[in-house]
Amino acid sequence: TLGSFSHYQDCSLVVALALTATTFACADDDKDLPAAAVERVEAVMRTLGCKGYEEVEVEDNGYIEIDDAKCEFGTMDIKLDPDGKIVLMSAY
């Protein structure tokens, strides 16, 4: 079915296999992000087929929040653990 988890897994796999160079639209305050956080954000954005975001914030515990990521499947808020793995994605 369209809303099944398997459908999104299949889409993510296809996108991940078709990685391409992507230009990211960054908010002005993202210039202060640590280089390691920028690398993690860009890797996730490429994998998901996202082309930009409103804001990125690194929390005190090392988790990274990507607000309003502009992805092929909609606008998403994405949370990454300190290793850059997605722990939460929410659409609105």
ZIMOLIN-V441019 format. One record per backbone hydrogen bond with DSSP energy under -0.5 kcal/mol. CO is the residue of the C=O (numbers start at 0). NH is the residue of the N-H. If there is no record, write none. Layout:
CO|NH  CO|NH
This chain:
0|3  3|7  4|8  5|9  6|10  7|11  8|12  9|13  10|14  11|15  12|16  13|17  14|17  15|18  23|25  24|52  26|29  27|30  28|31  29|32  33|36  33|37  34|38  35|39  36|40  37|41  38|42  39|43  40|44  41|45  42|46  43|47  44|48  44|49  45|48  47|71  50|24  51|69  54|66  56|58  56|64  58|61  62|58  63|65  63|79  64|56  64|66  65|77  66|53  66|54  68|70  68|75  69|50  70|73  73|70  74|91  75|68  76|89  77|65  78|86  78|87  79|63  80|83  84|80  87|78  89|76
